[in-house]
Amino acid sequence: MSQLSSVYAAGKGMVGVILPDTTTSARYTSYDLPYLTQAFKAAGYAATDFKIDNASGTATTELALAQADIAAGAKVLLVDPLDATTGKSIQAAASAAGIPMISYDRATFQGTNTYYVSFDNVQVGKLIGQGFMQCVTDWGVTSPKVFTLDGGQDTDPNAIDFAKGYNSVVWGQAVAQVAAGTTNSAGMKLVGEAIAPGWDNAKGGTIFQQAFTAHKEINATIEANDGLAGAVIADLKAAGVKAKSIPTTGQDATLTGMEFVLNDWQCGSVYKPIYLEAQAAVALATYLRAGQPAPSALVNGTTTDPTNAATTEPAVLLTPMWVNKANMEQTVIADKAISVTDLCSAVGQSVCTANGIH
């Protein structure tokens, strides 16, 4: 990041950063905020040249924060939109002001000066699907009857790509929704697939509870992130299900998710090194702030609107990875994305030791 100091010096003005909420995932306050702050400082930014806010889950607040940043003279907006509508409204405001927008982690498909910084979302979904398939085998689930709890496809285009990824692996269909009754060559049958509106964990938990009550045969599940996995696990525990019997999946590699993995409630989680995402976003913002073209090594691809294949935009795409017991020490622990102290306090030192976590 220090190599960006000359690019930073060539620009002027503020970069306005807006994160979406504090509830759908622990990542925004635990990871994105500190990593973005560190990246700006490492690139040489003065404290007055960047500003990070959180919309606290309210679309009108996110738009108002963006409008306030524009009015304050922001030269670049770096925004993780709560939903597609809010993202488009913010992009329209940025475009009217003549400033570029970086859509951070969630894409905004509008305008000609919008960039995307995130991970390959279809690959994230494929890792979830692969991890699920392996876990079904490892946990000895026979004649799997599967229920899938998707993320907020009603608000987040990324959730559509996640589902396309895991549905392609598990069912051979790269689609957002697979019909109930679908089977695969591994002897699995889909009982049902449902969306947790707006990535709402509580709603997701209720959806699964109703499905599990109606279909006691469900013995394997796919979830789009750790928050939804946690909601399903709470339902399973309440129903008296024992650990390591009904697989769950996730993404974000949160502390709670890693606890569930070590305690045999969750198969694994897709780890997206957020510090790399934050650094990439700040690097791109620094070039845009200076009015300089970003190098192709940084803007290394494009992203496509999952609802309209004709719409694409330049993107920085990073590589995710699947984390389970076997590689937790070498990934999230080595990267200090998860505190060993916090993790081992939660699960017990004996569990950490047994899994090679120090």
C-alpha positions in Angstrom: 0.0 0.0 0.0 2.9 2.4 0.7 3.7 2.2 -3.1 0.5 4.2 -3.6 1.8 7.3 -1.8 2.8 9.0 -5.0 -0.6 8.3 -6.5 -2.2 9.6 -3.4 -0.1 12.8 -3.6 -1.2 13.3 -7.2 -4.8 13.5 -6.2 -6.9 15.7 -3.9 -10.1 15.6 -2.0 -11.9 13.0 0.1 -12.9 9.4 -0.5 -16.3 8.8 1.0 -16.9 5.2 2.2 -20.3 3.8 3.2 -20.8 0.4 4.7 -24.3 -1.1 4.7 -25.2 -2.4 8.2 -24.1 -4.0 11.4 -26.4 -7.0 11.4 -26.5 -9.2 8.3 -22.8 -10.1 8.8 -20.3 -9.4 11.5 -17.7 -8.6 8.9 -18.6 -4.9 8.4 -17.7 -3.7 11.9 -15.2 -6.4 12.8 -13.2 -6.5 9.5 -14.1 -4.0 6.8 -14.0 -0.9 9.0 -10.5 -1.6 10.5 -9.0 -3.0 7.3 -10.2 -0.1 5.2 -8.9 2.3 7.8 -5.5 0.6 7.8 -5.3 0.5 4.0 -6.0 4.3 3.7 -3.4 5.1 6.3 -0.8 2.7 4.7 -1.4 4.5 1.4 -0.5 7.8 3.0 -3.9 9.3 3.4 -4.5 12.1 5.9 -7.4 11.6 8.3 -9.3 14.3 6.5 -9.0 12.6 3.1 -11.2 9.6 3.9 -14.4 9.1 5.8 -16.1 5.8 6.7 -19.7 5.6 7.7 -22.2 2.8 8.3 -25.8 3.1 7.1 -27.0 0.9 10.0 -29.3 -1.1 7.7 -31.4 1.8 6.5 -31.6 2.5 2.7 -32.5 6.2 3.2 -29.6 6.7 5.6 -27.2 5.2 3.1 -28.4 7.5 0.3 -28.3 10.5 2.6 -24.7 9.6 3.7 -23.7 9.5 0.0 -25.4 12.7 -0.8 -23.7 14.3 2.2 -20.3 13.1 1.0 -20.9 14.5 -2.4 -21.9 17.8 -1.0 -18.8 17.8 1.1 -16.7 17.5 -2.0 -15.9 13.8 -2.2 -13.9 12.8 -5.3 -14.7 9.1 -5.1 -17.5 7.1 -3.5 -16.8 3.7 -2.2 -20.1 2.1 -1.3 -21.4 -1.3 -0.2 -25.0 -0.9 -1.2 -27.8 -2.3 1.0 -29.7 -3.3 -2.1 -29.7 -2.8 -5.8 -32.2 0.1 -5.7 -30.1 2.0 -3.2 -27.0 1.3 -5.1 -28.5 2.7 -8.3 -29.7 5.8 -6.5 -26.3 6.5 -5.1 -24.6 5.8 -8.5 -27.0 8.3 -10.1 -26.1 10.9 -7.6 -22.4 10.3 -8.1 -22.8 10.4 -11.8 -24.7 13.7 -11.6 -21.8 15.1 -9.6 -19.3 13.8 -12.0 -17.5 11.5 -9.6 -16.7 7.7 -9.9 -18.3 5.1 -7.7 -16.7 1.9 -6.5 -19.4 -0.7 -5.6 -17.7 -2.6 -2.8 -18.6 -6.3 -2.3 -22.0 -5.9 -3.9 -22.3 -4.8 -7.5 -24.3 -1.9 -8.8 -25.1 -2.3 -12.5 -25.7 1.2 -13.7 -23.7 4.0 -15.2 -20.4 4.2 -17.1 -18.1 5.2 -14.3 -18.9 2.5 -11.8 -16.4 -0.2 -10.7 -16.8 -3.4 -8.7 -14.4 -4.7 -6.0 -15.2 -8.1 -4.6 -14.6 -11.8 -4.9 -15.7 -14.1 -7.7 -19.2 -14.7 -6.5 -20.0 -17.7 -8.6 -16.7 -19.3 -7.4 -17.8 -18.5 -3.8 -21.0 -20.5 -4.5 -19.1 -23.3 -6.1 -16.9 -23.6 -3.0 -20.0 -23.8 -0.8 -21.4 -26.6 -3.1 -18.1 -28.5 -3.1 -17.7 -28.2 0.7 -21.3 -29.4 1.1 -20.8 -32.4 -1.1 -17.6 -33.4 0.7 -19.3 -32.9 4.1 -22.2 -35.1 3.3 -19.7 -37.9 2.6 -17.5 -37.1 5.6 -20.4 -37.0 8.0 -21.9 -40.2 6.6 -25.3 -38.8 5.6 -27.3 -41.4 3.8 -29.9 -40.7 1.2 -29.5 -37.0 1.6 -32.8 -35.0 1.6 -31.6 -31.4 1.1 -33.0 -28.0 2.0 -31.3 -24.9 0.7 -31.5 -21.5 2.3 -30.4 -18.8 -0.2 -29.3 -15.3 0.7 -31.2 -12.2 -0.1 -31.8 -12.6 -3.8 -34.6 -10.0 -3.5 -32.1 -7.3 -2.8 -28.6 -8.5 -3.6 -27.5 -9.6 -7.1 -24.4 -11.3 -5.5 -26.8 -13.8 -3.8 -28.0 -14.9 -7.2 -24.5 -15.7 -8.3 -23.8 -17.6 -5.0 -26.8 -19.8 -5.7 -25.8 -20.3 -9.3 -22.5 -21.5 -8.0 -23.6 -24.1 -5.5 -26.6 -25.2 -7.5 -24.3 -25.9 -10.5 -22.1 -28.1 -8.3 -24.8 -29.9 -6.3 -27.6 -30.2 -8.9 -25.9 -29.5 -12.2 -28.0 -26.4 -12.8 -26.3 -22.9 -12.8 -29.6 -21.2 -11.8 -30.8 -19.1 -8.8 -33.5 -21.6 -7.9 -33.8 -25.3 -8.4 -37.2 -27.0 -8.4 -38.1 -29.2 -5.4 -37.9 -32.9 -6.2 -34.7 -32.5 -8.2 -32.2 -35.3 -7.8 -28.5 -35.8 -8.6 -26.2 -38.7 -9.4 -25.0 -38.8 -5.7 -28.5 -39.9 -4.6 -29.5 -36.5 -3.2 -33.0 -35.1 -3.4 -33.9 -31.4 -3.0 -36.8 -31.0 -0.6 -37.0 -27.3 -1.2 -35.1 -24.0 -1.7 -36.1 -20.7 -0.3 -34.7 -17.1 -0.1 -34.1 -15.4 3.2 -35.4 -11.9 2.3 -32.8 -9.2 2.6 -30.3 -11.7 4.1 -32.4 -11.5 7.3 -31.1 -14.3 9.6 -34.3 -14.3 11.8 -36.5 -14.7 8.7 -34.2 -17.4 7.4 -34.4 -19.3 10.7 -38.2 -19.1 10.6 -38.3 -20.3 7.0 -36.1 -23.3 7.8 -38.0 -24.1 11.0 -41.3 -24.3 9.0 -39.7 -26.5 6.4 -38.1 -28.8 8.9 -41.4 -29.1 10.8 -43.2 -30.0 7.6 -40.4 -32.3 6.3 -38.7 -34.2 9.0 -36.8 -36.1 6.4 -34.4 -33.1 5.8 -31.0 -34.3 6.8 -28.6 -32.0 4.9 -28.7 -28.2 4.3 -27.0 -25.6 2.2 -26.8 -22.0 3.5 -25.4 -18.9 1.7 -23.6 -17.4 4.7 -22.6 -18.0 8.3 -25.4 -15.9 9.6 -28.1 -18.1 7.9 -26.2 -21.2 9.0 -26.3 -20.0 12.6 -30.1 -19.5 12.3 -30.5 -23.1 11.0 -28.2 -24.5 13.6 -30.3 -22.8 16.3 -33.4 -24.6 14.9 -31.6 -27.9 14.7 -30.5 -27.6 18.4 -34.0 -26.7 19.5 -35.3 -29.8 17.7 -32.8 -32.0 19.6 -30.6 -32.7 16.6 -27.1 -33.8 17.5 -23.9 -32.3 16.2 -22.3 -33.8 13.1 -25.5 -35.2 11.8 -27.1 -32.5 9.5 -24.6 -30.5 7.5 -24.7 -26.7 7.2 -22.6 -24.4 5.1 -21.7 -20.7 5.0 -19.4 -17.9 3.9 -17.5 -15.0 5.5 -15.6 -17.3 7.9 -16.9 -15.4 11.0 -15.9 -16.1 14.5 -19.2 -17.8 15.2 -19.0 -19.7 12.0 -15.6 -21.1 12.9 -16.9 -22.0 16.4 -19.7 -24.0 14.7 -17.1 -25.7 12.4 -14.9 -26.8 15.3 -18.0 -28.0 17.2 -19.3 -30.1 14.2 -22.4 -28.1 13.5 -21.1 -26.5 10.3 -19.1 -28.1 7.5 -17.0 -25.1 6.7 -17.2 -21.5 5.4 -15.9 -19.6 2.4 -13.1 -17.4 3.6 -12.8 -14.1 1.7 -9.7 -12.3 2.9 -11.3 -9.0 3.5 -8.0 -7.3 4.2 -7.1 -7.9 0.5 -10.5 -6.6 -0.6 -10.1 -3.5 1.5 -6.6 -2.9 0.1 -7.8 -3.4 -3.5 -10.7 -1.0 -3.0 -8.4 1.7 -1.5 -5.9 1.2 -4.3 -8.6 1.7 -7.0 -10.0 4.7 -5.1 -6.6 6.2 -5.0 -6.1 5.9 -8.8 -9.6 7.3 -9.4 -9.0 10.2 -7.0 -5.9 11.1 -8.9 -7.6 10.8 -12.2 -5.2 8.1 -13.3 -6.1 4.9 -15.1 -5.9 1.9 -12.8 -3.4 -0.8 -13.8 -4.8 -3.9 -15.5 -3.2 -6.0 -12.7 -5.6 -4.3 -10.4 -8.7 -4.1 -12.5 -8.4 -7.7 -13.6 -11.8 -8.6 -14.9 -15.4 -7.7 -15.4 -18.6 -8.6 -13.6 -21.9 -9.4 -15.3 -25.4 -8.5 -14.2 -27.0 -11.9 -13.2 -30.3 -10.6 -14.5 -29.0 -9.2 -17.8 -26.0 -10.7 -19.4 -25.6 -7.7 -21.7 -24.6 -5.5 -18.8 -21.0 -5.7 -17.5 -18.6 -3.4 -15.6 -14.9 -3.3 -14.9 -14.0 -5.3 -11.7 -11.3 -6.2 -9.3 -12.0 -9.9 -8.6 -10.2 -11.7 -5.7 -10.0 -15.4 -5.0 -12.0 -17.0 -2.2 -11.2 -20.2 -0.4 -13.0 -22.9 1.6 -12.1 -23.2 5.3 -12.8 -26.2 7.5 -11.1 -27.9 10.4 -8.2 -29.1 8.2 -7.0 -25.7 7.1 -8.4 -23.2 9.6 -5.0 -22.7 11.3 -3.3 -22.0 7.9 -6.0 -19.6 6.7 -8.1 -17.4 9.0 -5.9 -17.9 12.0 -2.6 -17.3 10.1 -4.2 -14.1 8.6 -5.4 -13.0 12.0 -8.9 -12.7 10.6 -10.0 -14.7 13.7 -8.6 -14.2 17.1 -7.2 -17.4 18.5 -8.0 -16.2 22.0 -11.6 -15.5 21.2 -12.1 -18.7 19.3 -10.5 -21.0 21.8 -12.3 -19.3 24.7 -15.5 -20.0 22.9 -14.9 -23.7 22.0 -12.5 -24.7 24.7 -8.7 -25.0 24.5 -8.9 -28.8 24.2 -11.0 -28.5 21.0 -8.5 -26.0 19.5 -5.5 -28.2 20.5 -7.2 -31.3 18.9 -7.6 -29.4 15.7 -4.0 -28.0 15.6 -5.0 -24.4 16.4 -2.5 -22.6 18.6 
